[in-house]
């Protein structure tokens, strides 16, 4: 084109500048979109004609202008329009460039001389050709056009090819429409009767027929299309009946007769992304090499379209998948109520079914005691329960292994039990079985999904989607199961019989459980409390505020037990807390009365122990000046924490509850907690404070109440002996850095330390008091040992009354391991406690003397 004779070449502009000035990228996309939408008879004529209309804004021609000018003239001639001498001149130039023999239309002599300008309006002729000359010229031009293929044109115009390849992008928003457009275009281009487009999906080819419907799936390497996908090379079969590679089974399935076949790879960046299979040319001829070259050029654009659509579909699909997953999870927690376990189960089943578009879903729950999976299903004959041994069948295998199972053909898998289908009146085809785990990772259920609605198998993506959703299901099921367990056992755990021996020992005769509300005092009992509080003997009050206070004088059932509530009242009154926090005195008395009843009549952890610890905390606050290091609010909550710190203790330690799998032990194990009793004491305390008749926090502000509950829980949790080392370590670190009273964290640690010290303070009391408390705690240990033997659980060392350990050595061991160091540390914070640390050392010496005396007596 650049060397065409006649006239000087006009000034050219740079290709990049032309593309930018003419906004060619957008124009090409718009033109291609219109061609796909309208499907003209000759799309390439339309494409070239439309592109010719695109001109740079500065009006200068470019190399592309020259090519498009000639192509436009060729298109006009191809459509059979009358043409001018100027048209013929351009067409002849095009023919020359493309290597087409020159032919002059008969009956016509042109006087046209090419103009330097390519403006169509500047073309002119001196006379109009005759009708016969025009017809003859048309015939010659049409014959010439047949020899011109679009790929050959592209080969001479590299710029156009590059722009088209880079910027061609489909705006079709679904695969089905894009497939139809591509297949229709391929059929029109090659004059094929039918076209199938196989898209590469992993190690398979998937196609939807453009005519006749249906879907075909092939493994890559299987059949002709699979071979082309594997090799990336075309296959052209003129007569399929003579080619062994062709399988007539497809024709039998579709009811179609294939004669000739052209199978072409469609690539993007060298990788096969699809395979087009063209069948039977309209003319009855076989597909030619020209058809192959033509489709090969077309496939370049198709590859870009498929790749773009694939990327768009992947992003769109991921977005929809994430939206569906989040939507399902939100719906699960918004529409299900953990108080309705069966409702949560049904919600999980419905949402998993919807998520993967399955026909059915069964949820098997793990029943640990029986080592079975349990599911309730409904059939035409009514509801019934299915039980499967863990490890048996597909669901049992998933429960045991914790691994998902995806089966395309259920009846070909030996783990599938076809009898189930007979019972259900159902035919299982494909199965997707996914484990559902609790927050701790334990398999608590198995979801078994059957038969996708579209008749296909479950995909890897379905598997991943259900596994992700199963995390939310596990949380919902765990919460619902935990709530159901708490609901079922709350009355049992909160209202166990008050006993003086092992609470798990067989009961003689029927007893009525005493619930919290039944512990509320009568009007007369409140009046008696008021009277006793006012008439407390002065000697008792004096002793109450001293280090020599003996709470053992007020054991439940003793004569002194009537003074327990008045003594509690006196401790709070002495520090002014009842008036300071505007606690109604009747409410405070009810609170103390109910708390005293909620402590069980057991040897050690009874209400006398609570009084002892509360009195000891009061002594620390006032006599040891700990109150100066805290706020009044801190001290008030700390004293309340002392009252509640062992409420409803059963005389059995944390270890027993885990070993014997008591309701509290199972509950704690399910939540991952280790402080079984401490959590229980908090729960009972919060239950009492939640009752308006016993809520001593009733006149605190909302923020103060939140803070009080938080501090109460922190203080009580610190009494767990398993946290002793951690607590002392933090205390040492705080003292090293310096105590800061304005620090909330430092004050919270100080409160935890004070309650912890009070809880194990028996060895710091006068020796006789310490000895009696030692006897009491040993008796309680023996009761736990008895319960351990009855339940056939490992015995705790020192708790077996049949192997009686001496009291003195156990007390010395306890003092050395826990008490001495703790009180020496406390004395660094509160120097007035030094006398308590000294008393502990003195008592240890007393126990050593007893051991020595015992040895002397034994020798005699």
Secondary structure, DSSP 8 states (H G I E B T S, - for coil): -TT-SSS-------HHHHHHHTTHHHHHHHHHHHHHHH--TTHHHHHHHHHHT---TT----HHHHHHHHHHHHHHHHTT----HHHHHHHHHHHHHTT------TT--------S---GGG---SS---HHHHHHHHHHHHHHHHT--HHHHHHH-HHHHHHHHHH------SHHHHHHHHHHHHHHHHTEEEEEEEEEETTEEEEE-SSS--EEEEETTSHHHHHHHHH---EEES-GGG-TT--THHHHHHT-----EEEEEEEETTEEEEEEEEEEETTS----HHHHHHHHHHHHHHHHHHHHHHHHHHHHHHHHHHHHHHHHHHHHHHH--TT-HHHHHHHHHHHHHHHTTEEEEEEEEEETTTTEEEEEEEETTEEEEEEEETTSHHHHHHHHH---EEES-GGGSTT--THHHHHHT-----EEEEEEE-TTS-EEEEEEEEEETTSS---HHHHHHHHHHHHHHHHHHHHHHHHHHHHHHHHHHHS----SS-TTS--SS------GGGGS--HHHHHHHHHHHHT--HHHHHHHTSTT--GGGG-TTSGGGGGHHHHHHHHHHHTTHHHHTT--HHHHHHHHHHHHHHS---SSSSHHHHHHHHHHHHHHHHTS-GGGGS-HHHHHHHHHHHHHTTTT--S--HHHHHHTT-HHHHHHHHHT---HHHHHHHHHHHHHHTSGGG-TTTTS-HHHHHHHHHHHHHHHHTT-GGGHHHHHHHHHHHHHH---TT-HHHHHHHHHHHHHHHHTGGGGS-HHHHHHHHHHHHHHHHHHHHHHHHTT----TT--GGG---HHHHHHHHIIIIIHHHHHHHHHHSGGGHHHHHHHHHHHHHHHHHHHHHHHHHH-
